[in-house]
Amino acid sequence: GQQVMQIPQYQHVQEGEDFTTYCNSSTTLSNIQWYKQRPGGHPVFLIQLVKSGEVKKQKRLTFQFGEAKKNSSLHITATQTTDVGTYFCAGSGSARQLTFGSGTQLTVLP
Amino acid sequence: EPEVTQTPSHQVTQMGQEVILRCVPISNHLYFYWYRQILGQKVEFLVSFYNNEISEKSEIFDDQFSVERPDGSNFTLKIRSTKLEDSAMYFCASSTGTGPREQYFGPGTRLTVT
């Protein structure tokens, strides 16, 4: 079945530093979504990427979808303490169901 | 802003007992989902539901699990005979549209099986 790997598992950064998490799928994806989960909270949708090579920005967050539609990345510029949480990518192939990556837990040190 | 609600927030049950987890999806959404997240692990898809029937299900969603939309607003997940390994956070989600769409997650029900 479809597998989605995500690295790193944990990332500690000083406030103001940049952060990147990478997502790789074992199969070609029709789309990829990114979610953020705060400690003790539920996943909250951030963005969806559909097109090969697509790049989308949300303020300090930049999302990319690979040319082969098998990998994606999320980059945060100048992290803030409010960025703390676990970031999950979630991909779907021919079926609608989302396969979540293992997540990257971001800690931002003030 | 509309949101997905889930009850109860925490359910403690004994092994072998039946539990029903309840969700109220966002009112104009058409697709409903259940996910589970074992503590500290990733979110795992269980089942999707559309037009009053199961659309897709994962290997986790075996005969012990069932879903139902008993009325126009509630969406339930039943676990017939709980096992220790069913202990997890269960999230309900909903979305609208016919293509891939963002999914709105509820706050979750923490199920503890003792």
HADDOCK unambig.tbl for C-alpha pairs under 7 A between the chains (distance, minus, plus):
assign (segid A and resid 41 and name CA) (segid B and resid 107 and name CA) 6.65 0.50 0.50
assign (segid A and resid 42 and name CA) (segid B and resid 105 and name CA) 6.49 0.50 0.50
assign (segid A and resid 42 and name CA) (segid B and resid 106 and name CA) 6.80 0.50 0.50
assign (segid A and resid 42 and name CA) (segid B and resid 107 and name CA) 5.44 0.50 0.50
assign (segid A and resid 42 and name CA) (segid B and resid 108 and name CA) 6.86 0.50 0.50
assign (segid A and resid 43 and name CA) (segid B and resid 105 and name CA) 6.26 0.50 0.50
assign (segid A and resid 44 and name CA) (segid B and resid 104 and name CA) 6.99 0.50 0.50
assign (segid A and resid 44 and name CA) (segid B and resid 105 and name CA) 6.80 0.50 0.50
assign (segid A and resid 45 and name CA) (segid B and resid 102 and name CA) 6.28 0.50 0.50
assign (segid A and resid 45 and name CA) (segid B and resid 103 and name CA) 6.74 0.50 0.50
assign (segid A and resid 96 and name CA) (segid B and resid 100 and name CA) 6.63 0.50 0.50
assign (segid A and resid 97 and name CA) (segid B and resid 45 and name CA) 7.00 0.50 0.50
assign (segid A and resid 97 and name CA) (segid B and resid 56 and name CA) 6.99 0.50 0.50
assign (segid A and resid 98 and name CA) (segid B and resid 45 and name CA) 6.67 0.50 0.50
assign (segid A and resid 99 and name CA) (segid B and resid 45 and name CA) 6.77 0.50 0.50
assign (segid A and resid 100 and name CA) (segid B and resid 42 and name CA) 6.70 0.50 0.50
assign (segid A and resid 100 and name CA) (segid B and resid 43 and name CA) 5.97 0.50 0.50
assign (segid A and resid 100 and name CA) (segid B and resid 44 and name CA) 6.66 0.50 0.50
assign (segid A and resid 101 and name CA) (segid B and resid 42 and name CA) 6.65 0.50 0.50
assign (segid A and resid 102 and name CA) (segid B and resid 41 and name CA) 6.80 0.50 0.50
assign (segid A and resid 102 and name CA) (segid B and resid 42 and name CA) 4.85 0.50 0.50
assign (segid A and resid 103 and name CA) (segid B and resid 42 and name CA) 6.49 0.50 0.50
